[in-house]
Amino acid sequence: MTKMLASVTGIAEAEIAISGGADIVDLKNPNAGALGAVATETVRQTVSAVGTRAETSAVCGDLPMHPYTIRTKAEEIAATGVGYVKVGFFPSDEAAACARTLAPLARRTKLVAVLFADRKPDFNLLPVFAQSGFHAAMVDTADKANGRLLDHMPPERMPAFVGKVRELGMKVGLAGSLEAPDIPRLLPFAPDFLGFRGALCGQSGRMAAIDAEAVAGIRSLIPEERQLDQSATVDYRLLAARGYSPGAGDPALGTDKIFVRDFVLPVQIGAYSFEHGHTQKVRFDVTADVQRMTSNPEDMRHIVSYDIIMDGIRTIVARGHVELSEALAEQVAAAVLEDPRVMRVTVSVQKLELGPGGVGVEIERKRAKQQSSSLSSGGASGGIAGDDKTFSGFGQKGIGS
C-alpha cells in the first residue's frame, strides 16, 4: 500500500496530520529550504507526542556534501528516536562517500536517501545507498517554485526509477510540490509513500500552517490499508497500485466520456526495416466511457483523469520499438481499462508520415460483462471483451505496420 507522508513543523501540525489520517509525520522546516531541518529538540518532543499513532520521520537539512557533516547531523537526528532519518544528496563528487559513511548508522536506524529531480540527480548512487544499508530512496524537488515532480521527472521515467529501487531491496518514495491531481497519476507506480507539504496548506502556500480540510482531501485520494476487505475476493492492494480508491461507480448514473484527441508523440514503430532505428510521429485519439460515481463531482475522487490516459501512452511508448499499430492500440486500451470505472474504450493510432492524412487502426474494447456486474457490487475488475477493429487511413505502406 502507498502511505501518505505529511511534512509538519512540530507537535501542533503533527496532531492535524494524524487526525487527517497521515501515515507518516515528517518533521521539516519549510522556511529553511527543500529539506530544512527543525530543531533537534522539536523532533524529540514531537516523536514523544506522536507515540505509536503514526510513524515519524525527520530531515537532516540542506547540508553540504561533507561526510563528517552528514554523519554527525544524521546521528544527532537518529538519537531523538525518530523512525526515519531523511538525508538529502545533492550533486557532488563526495555524495557516494557521504552515503558510505552512514553505513554504521543504517544498521540501527531507517535511513531515507533523497535525490532531487530538478538538480540532475545521480541515479548511479542507488546501488551505493543499497550497499550502505539505506531503508529507502526517494525523489523530491529542491526548488519548490520551479515546478512539481512530474515537470522534472515525467511519468514515462518513473518505472525505471521505481523498478531499480525495488530491485535493490529498498522502499521507494515520491515527493516534490505534489498536488491532488498528481496522486492518481503516481499511484499506478505503487510507491511506498507519497510526500506532501504545500498541498496540505490549502491555498496559503507551503510556508503557512497545514490545514485540516486540505489534509483530509489529500488522504481521501490515497487508499488506506484499513479499507481492505479481507473477506472479499478482489485484491484491493492491486487495485490501489493501479490508482483505484474504494468506492465503485453507480450504474444508475450511467457513464461519461473522457477523451484525449490529437495527442502526437514520436514513436519507434513499424514492421519494415526502414522504420527501425528512428521515431515517427504518431497521433493517438482515445475515448473512454467512465461509470459515474456521483451526480455532483467535486474533486479528484469522483473522476478518472485524462492525465492518466496520456501518462499511460507515454509510458508504453517509452518501452521501445513496437512492430504493429494494432499492438500499440491494444496496449493503450488495456492500460485504460485497468481503472475499474472504465466500461469501454476506443483507441485510434495513426502514423502520420507514411501516407496522406495518416494511416492506422482504431479499436474498441469493453469490460467483460460479468466483471462489469461484479464492479457494481465491489467485485474484481479488469478484462477486455470484444474484438472488432475498424481500420482507417488507407495508406501506401500498409495498415498497422
Backbone torsions as a table, in degrees:
resi	resn	phi	psi	omega
1	MET	NA	146.6	175.7
2	THR	-84.7	128.0	179.9
3	LYS	-96.4	155.1	177.2
4	MET	-99.1	120.7	176.0
5	LEU	-103.3	124.1	179.3
6	ALA	-112.9	121.2	178.0
7	SER	-82.9	127.1	-176.2
8	VAL	-131.3	163.4	-176.5
9	THR	-99.1	-12.7	-177.9
10	GLY	173.8	-161.5	-173.3
11	ILE	-61.8	-45.5	-175.8
12	ALA	-59.4	-47.9	179.3
13	GLU	-70.7	-31.1	177.4
14	ALA	-61.8	-39.5	179.5
15	GLU	-63.9	-40.7	178.0
16	ILE	-64.1	-44.2	-178.7
17	ALA	-63.0	-43.6	-179.4
18	ILE	-66.3	-41.7	178.6
19	SER	-62.4	-31.3	179.6
20	GLY	-83.8	-4.5	174.8
21	GLY	101.2	12.8	178.6
22	ALA	-63.0	140.3	178.8
23	ASP	-84.8	-34.7	-177.4
24	ILE	-128.2	126.7	175.5
25	VAL	-98.3	118.2	-171.5
26	ASP	-112.5	114.3	-177.9
27	LEU	-77.9	122.7	-176.7
28	LYS	-155.3	147.3	174.9
29	ASN	-106.8	102.5	-175.9
30	PRO	-65.9	-16.5	179.5
31	ASN	-83.1	-3.3	-174.6
32	ALA	-119.1	28.5	176.0
33	GLY	107.5	-179.1	-176.7
34	ALA	-57.8	-41.6	178.4
35	LEU	-121.8	44.3	-179.6
36	GLY	-60.7	130.0	-176.3
37	ALA	-89.7	143.5	170.3
38	VAL	-86.2	169.4	178.8
39	ALA	-60.4	142.1	-178.5
40	THR	-57.6	-37.4	179.0
41	GLU	-65.7	-33.5	176.4
42	THR	-64.7	-39.3	176.3
43	VAL	-60.8	-47.4	-177.3
44	ARG	-61.4	-45.1	-178.5
45	GLN	-66.9	-38.8	-179.3
46	THR	-69.4	-41.2	177.1
47	VAL	-58.5	-42.5	179.7
48	SER	-65.5	-42.1	-178.2
49	ALA	-68.6	-36.6	-178.5
50	VAL	-71.6	-38.8	-179.5
51	GLY	58.9	-128.8	-177.4
52	THR	-99.3	8.2	-176.9
53	ARG	-71.9	-23.4	178.2
54	ALA	-158.3	161.7	172.7
55	GLU	-75.5	155.7	-179.0
56	THR	-123.8	151.3	-179.0
57	SER	-146.4	155.8	176.4
58	ALA	-150.6	144.4	179.7
59	VAL	-92.2	156.8	-179.9
60	CYS	-90.8	-12.3	-177.9
61	GLY	106.4	167.6	175.4
62	ASP	-81.8	87.7	-172.1
63	LEU	-101.3	152.1	173.1
64	PRO	-67.0	152.5	-177.2
65	MET	-81.0	66.9	175.5
66	HIS	-114.4	120.6	-175.1
67	PRO	-50.9	-45.6	-178.1
68	TYR	-64.0	-43.2	-179.8
69	THR	-62.6	-45.0	-179.3
70	ILE	-63.5	-47.0	-177.2
71	ARG	-64.1	-44.0	-177.9
72	THR	-61.3	-46.0	-178.7
73	LYS	-68.7	-42.0	-179.9
74	ALA	-61.5	-40.5	178.7
75	GLU	-67.5	-36.0	178.2
76	GLU	-63.2	-45.1	-180.0
77	ILE	-67.9	-41.7	-179.2
78	ALA	-60.9	-31.9	-177.8
79	ALA	-67.0	-13.2	178.7
80	THR	-76.2	-13.3	-177.1
81	GLY	89.4	8.6	179.0
82	VAL	-63.3	148.9	-175.5
83	GLY	-70.6	-40.3	-178.4
84	TYR	-129.7	142.5	174.0
85	VAL	-116.4	119.6	-177.5
86	LYS	-97.4	129.3	-177.9
87	VAL	-122.4	123.1	179.7
88	GLY	-82.8	139.1	178.6
89	PHE	-122.1	105.4	178.5
90	PHE	-93.0	160.3	179.8
91	PRO	-55.3	123.0	-178.0
92	SER	-169.7	147.6	174.5
93	ASP	-68.0	-17.1	-178.0
94	GLU	-95.4	0.3	-174.6
95	ALA	-59.8	-45.0	-179.4
96	ALA	-63.6	-39.7	178.6
97	ALA	-64.7	-36.4	177.5
98	CYS	-63.3	-40.2	179.3
99	ALA	-65.9	-44.4	-176.8
100	ARG	-66.6	-31.5	-178.5
101	THR	-69.9	-14.4	-180.0
102	LEU	-92.9	-0.4	-177.6
103	ALA	-55.5	-44.7	178.5
104	PRO	-61.4	-39.4	179.1
105	LEU	-67.1	-35.9	-178.2
106	ALA	-63.1	-19.9	179.5
107	ARG	-74.4	-15.3	-179.0
108	ARG	-128.3	-4.9	-179.8
109	THR	-138.3	141.8	177.6
110	LYS	-78.1	111.8	-179.6
111	LEU	-99.5	141.3	178.2
112	VAL	-121.1	118.7	177.5
113	ALA	-86.7	131.1	-178.6
114	VAL	-113.8	120.9	172.9
115	LEU	-106.5	155.1	-173.2
116	PHE	-115.3	117.5	-174.5
117	ALA	-63.0	-25.1	-179.3
118	ASP	-98.4	13.9	179.7
119	ARG	-129.0	38.9	179.4
120	LYS	48.0	64.4	-176.5
121	PRO	-61.1	140.3	179.2
122	ASP	-95.9	94.7	-178.0
123	PHE	-73.2	-6.8	172.5
124	ASN	-69.5	-12.0	176.8
125	LEU	-77.0	-16.2	-176.3
126	LEU	-56.1	-46.7	176.5
127	PRO	-62.1	-32.1	178.8
128	VAL	-66.7	-41.9	176.9
129	PHE	-59.8	-45.8	-178.9
130	ALA	-62.3	-45.1	179.7
131	GLN	-64.0	-28.9	-179.1
132	SER	-85.7	-1.8	174.8
133	GLY	91.4	14.7	179.7
134	PHE	-62.2	142.7	180.0
135	HIS	-78.0	-35.1	-174.9
136	ALA	-151.3	160.7	172.1
137	ALA	-133.3	144.5	-179.1
138	MET	-144.0	162.0	171.3
139	VAL	-113.4	143.3	-179.4
140	ASP	-140.4	-173.5	172.0
141	THR	-121.0	145.4	-179.4
142	ALA	-87.4	-41.8	-178.3
143	ASP	-101.3	100.7	-174.7
144	LYS	-70.1	-14.1	179.4
145	ALA	-93.3	2.2	-173.5
146	ASN	-119.3	40.8	174.0
147	GLY	103.2	161.4	179.9
148	ARG	-87.3	174.0	-179.8
149	LEU	-53.8	-45.8	-175.9
150	LEU	-69.4	-16.0	174.0
151	ASP	-72.5	-28.1	-177.0
152	HIS	-105.0	-23.8	-179.5
153	MET	-136.7	85.4	-173.5
154	PRO	-63.9	161.6	-174.2
155	PRO	-54.0	-34.9	-177.8
156	GLU	-66.9	-15.9	177.8
157	ARG	-92.8	-11.1	-176.5
158	MET	-65.4	-44.1	-176.8
159	PRO	-57.6	-37.2	-179.2
160	ALA	-65.8	-43.8	-179.4
161	PHE	-67.1	-51.8	-178.3
162	VAL	-60.9	-43.4	-179.5
163	GLY	-62.9	-40.2	-179.4
164	LYS	-66.9	-43.8	179.7
165	VAL	-61.4	-44.6	179.4
166	ARG	-64.6	-40.8	179.5
167	GLU	-59.8	-32.0	-179.8
168	LEU	-84.7	0.9	175.2
169	GLY	84.6	18.5	179.9
170	MET	-110.0	158.3	170.6
171	LYS	-75.5	160.5	-175.8
172	VAL	-131.2	137.1	179.5
173	GLY	-128.7	154.8	179.3
174	LEU	-132.7	134.6	178.4
175	ALA	-155.5	175.5	177.1
176	GLY	129.7	78.3	179.8
177	SER	52.2	38.1	-178.5
178	LEU	-67.9	140.7	176.1
179	GLU	-118.6	171.1	-177.1
180	ALA	-53.3	-44.8	-178.8
181	PRO	-65.8	-16.9	178.2
182	ASP	-74.8	-24.1	-172.6
183	ILE	-62.8	-53.2	178.4
184	PRO	-64.5	-18.6	177.4
185	ARG	-80.0	-27.6	-177.0
186	LEU	-97.0	-27.2	-179.2
187	LEU	-57.4	-35.3	179.1
188	PRO	-59.0	-20.2	179.0
189	PHE	-85.9	-1.0	175.8
190	ALA	52.5	51.4	174.5
191	PRO	-66.7	154.4	178.2
192	ASP	-74.2	-27.2	173.7
193	PHE	-155.2	150.1	173.1
194	LEU	-115.4	133.1	-176.0
195	GLY	-105.6	139.6	-176.6
196	PHE	-137.0	147.1	167.9
197	ARG	-139.8	-68.1	-176.3
198	GLY	-55.6	-40.8	-178.4
199	ALA	-66.1	-16.7	-180.0
200	LEU	-90.6	-2.4	-176.9
201	CYS	-104.4	14.5	-178.9
202	GLY	65.0	-138.0	-179.5
203	GLN	-92.2	6.3	-172.7
204	SER	-88.0	-11.1	-179.1
205	GLY	92.5	158.6	-171.1
206	ARG	-67.2	-15.9	178.7
207	MET	-79.0	-18.0	179.8
208	ALA	-80.7	173.3	177.7
209	ALA	-72.4	151.7	178.1
210	ILE	-70.4	153.8	-172.5
211	ASP	-115.8	131.8	-175.3
212	ALA	-58.5	-42.0	-179.1
213	GLU	-66.0	-40.5	179.3
214	ALA	-66.6	-39.6	177.6
215	VAL	-60.8	-46.4	-179.6
216	ALA	-62.9	-36.6	179.4
217	GLY	-64.3	-43.7	177.8
218	ILE	-67.4	-42.9	-179.9
219	ARG	-58.4	-37.5	-175.6
220	SER	-66.6	-18.0	-178.8
221	LEU	-91.4	-8.1	-178.7
222	ILE	-113.4	114.4	-178.3
223	PRO	-55.5	134.8	-179.2
224	GLU	-98.2	148.3	-178.4
225	GLU	-61.6	-33.4	-177.5
226	ARG	-70.2	-10.4	179.0
227	GLN	-84.6	-5.4	-179.3
228	LEU	-67.1	136.4	176.1
229	ASP	-103.8	99.7	-173.5
230	GLN	-66.8	-19.7	-179.1
231	SER	-85.2	-12.9	-177.3
232	ALA	-81.5	158.2	179.4
233	THR	-84.6	-19.4	-178.7
234	VAL	-73.3	141.0	178.1
235	ASP	-93.0	92.8	-177.4
236	TYR	-66.3	-25.4	177.4
237	ARG	-63.7	-40.5	178.6
238	LEU	-66.1	-43.2	179.9
239	LEU	-65.3	-37.8	178.5
240	ALA	-62.3	-38.4	178.9
241	ALA	-65.5	-21.2	179.0
242	ARG	-96.1	9.0	177.4
243	GLY	93.4	10.9	-178.4
244	TYR	-85.1	136.8	171.7
245	SER	-120.6	137.2	-176.1
246	PRO	-51.4	141.1	-176.6
247	GLY	123.1	86.7	-176.0
248	ALA	-75.0	165.4	176.2
249	GLY	-68.6	163.2	179.6
250	ASP	-102.7	110.3	-177.7
251	PRO	-56.5	-28.9	-178.3
252	ALA	-66.6	-21.1	-178.3
253	LEU	-87.7	-8.0	-179.8
254	GLY	76.9	-158.4	-176.6
255	THR	-127.5	155.9	169.3
256	ASP	-111.9	160.5	175.3
257	LYS	-107.5	128.1	168.5
258	ILE	-112.5	149.0	-173.9
259	PHE	-147.3	156.0	170.5
260	VAL	-127.2	122.9	-176.4
261	ARG	-122.4	145.7	175.1
262	ASP	53.2	43.6	178.2
263	PHE	-91.6	106.3	-172.4
264	VAL	-107.6	129.0	178.8
265	LEU	-134.9	152.2	169.5
266	PRO	-76.4	125.6	-173.9
267	VAL	-129.7	138.6	171.3
268	GLN	-83.3	102.6	-172.6
269	ILE	-148.8	147.9	172.7
270	GLY	130.8	147.4	-179.6
271	ALA	-91.3	-23.7	179.7
272	TYR	-71.8	150.3	179.8
273	SER	-62.2	-34.1	-177.6
274	PHE	-71.8	-11.4	179.2
275	GLU	-92.6	-4.4	179.6
276	HIS	-89.5	150.4	174.4
277	GLY	88.7	2.0	177.4
278	HIS	-156.1	172.7	179.7
279	THR	-103.4	161.5	171.1
280	GLN	-139.3	154.2	-177.1
281	LYS	-70.9	132.9	177.7
282	VAL	-130.1	134.2	178.7
283	ARG	-103.8	133.2	178.3
284	PHE	-113.3	134.6	170.3
285	ASP	-128.2	123.0	-176.3
286	VAL	-131.0	131.1	174.2
287	THR	-127.3	129.0	-178.5
288	ALA	-122.4	132.6	172.7
289	ASP	-88.5	117.7	-173.0
290	VAL	-113.8	127.1	177.7
291	GLN	-67.0	128.5	-177.3
292	ARG	-73.7	144.6	178.8
293	MET	-98.9	-25.9	-176.4
294	THR	-155.5	156.1	177.0
295	SER	-81.8	-7.2	-178.5
296	ASN	-136.0	74.3	-178.7
297	PRO	-63.7	133.2	-175.8
298	GLU	-122.4	-26.9	-177.7
299	ASP	-151.8	-171.7	-172.5
300	MET	-64.2	-18.2	178.0
301	ARG	-65.5	-24.9	-169.0
302	HIS	-100.0	4.0	-174.9
303	ILE	-134.8	166.9	166.1
304	VAL	-109.3	120.3	-172.9
305	SER	-78.2	135.9	174.8
306	TYR	-65.5	-19.6	175.4
307	ASP	-59.8	-34.4	-179.0
308	ILE	-64.8	-36.7	177.8
309	ILE	-64.2	-48.0	-179.2
310	MET	-65.9	-40.2	177.1
311	ASP	-60.6	-42.2	-179.9
312	GLY	-62.3	-42.2	178.8
313	ILE	-63.9	-46.0	179.6
314	ARG	-60.0	-41.7	-178.6
315	THR	-65.9	-42.3	178.5
316	ILE	-63.8	-45.1	-179.4
317	VAL	-62.5	-36.4	-177.3
318	ALA	-68.7	-14.0	-179.2
319	ARG	-69.4	-21.9	178.9
320	GLY	125.5	-163.4	-170.9
321	HIS	-63.3	137.1	174.3
322	VAL	-119.7	130.1	-177.5
323	GLU	-70.5	-45.2	-169.1
324	LEU	-121.8	143.8	173.4
325	SER	-62.4	-35.5	178.2
326	GLU	-60.4	-43.0	-179.6
327	ALA	-64.5	-40.0	179.3
328	LEU	-64.9	-43.1	179.0
329	ALA	-63.0	-41.6	179.0
330	GLU	-62.0	-41.2	-179.9
331	GLN	-64.7	-40.2	178.5
332	VAL	-65.6	-44.6	179.8
333	ALA	-60.4	-44.4	179.9
334	ALA	-62.3	-39.9	-179.9
335	ALA	-64.2	-42.1	-179.4
336	VAL	-67.3	-39.4	-178.8
337	LEU	-73.5	-5.5	174.5
338	GLU	-64.2	-27.6	175.8
339	ASP	-76.2	123.1	-173.7
340	PRO	-66.1	-11.5	179.5
341	ARG	-87.2	-11.2	179.7
342	VAL	-82.8	120.2	-177.4
343	MET	-93.2	-33.6	-176.4
344	ARG	-151.7	146.8	177.5
345	VAL	-141.0	138.9	173.7
346	THR	-115.0	129.4	-177.2
347	VAL	-126.2	126.3	174.1
348	SER	-115.1	129.8	177.5
349	VAL	-122.1	118.5	-177.7
350	GLN	-124.0	125.4	173.4
351	LYS	-85.6	125.7	-168.8
352	LEU	-96.8	-2.9	-173.2
353	GLU	-115.0	10.5	-175.4
354	LEU	-117.7	4.3	179.9
355	GLY	-177.0	164.9	180.0
356	PRO	-66.2	120.3	178.3
357	GLY	81.5	-5.8	178.0
358	GLY	99.8	152.3	174.9
359	VAL	-128.6	150.2	-178.8
360	GLY	174.3	-153.6	-174.6
361	VAL	-145.0	147.5	174.0
362	GLU	-128.4	131.5	179.6
363	ILE	-128.4	155.7	173.0
364	GLU	-125.4	131.7	178.6
365	ARG	-130.2	142.0	-178.5
366	LYS	-120.5	155.9	172.3
367	ARG	-73.1	137.3	-179.3
368	ALA	-56.4	141.7	-174.0
369	LYS	-56.8	-47.6	-176.7
370	GLN	-65.3	-31.2	179.9
371	GLN	-77.3	-33.5	175.9
372	SER	-63.2	-40.3	179.6
373	SER	-66.5	-41.9	-178.6
374	SER	-67.5	-25.5	178.9
375	LEU	-61.6	-42.7	-176.3
376	SER	-66.4	-19.6	178.6
377	SER	-108.8	14.8	175.4
378	GLY	90.9	17.4	-177.2
379	GLY	-86.6	-174.8	-175.8
380	ALA	-70.4	156.9	179.4
381	SER	-118.6	175.1	175.9
382	GLY	113.7	176.2	177.4
383	GLY	93.3	149.8	-179.0
384	ILE	-127.7	132.0	175.9
385	ALA	-116.7	154.6	178.0
386	GLY	91.8	147.1	-176.3
387	ASP	-143.8	20.4	-178.5
388	ASP	-82.4	140.2	177.6
389	LYS	-126.7	140.3	174.0
390	THR	-116.1	119.8	-177.9
391	PHE	-93.4	143.0	-179.0
392	SER	-136.4	166.1	175.2
393	GLY	68.0	67.3	-176.1
394	PHE	-71.4	99.9	-171.9
395	GLY	-111.2	172.8	-171.9
396	GLN	-74.7	-19.2	-176.7
397	LYS	-100.0	11.6	179.7
398	GLY	93.8	168.4	-174.7
399	ILE	-107.6	130.6	174.9
400	GLY	77.1	5.9	-178.8
401	SER	-95.0	NA	NA
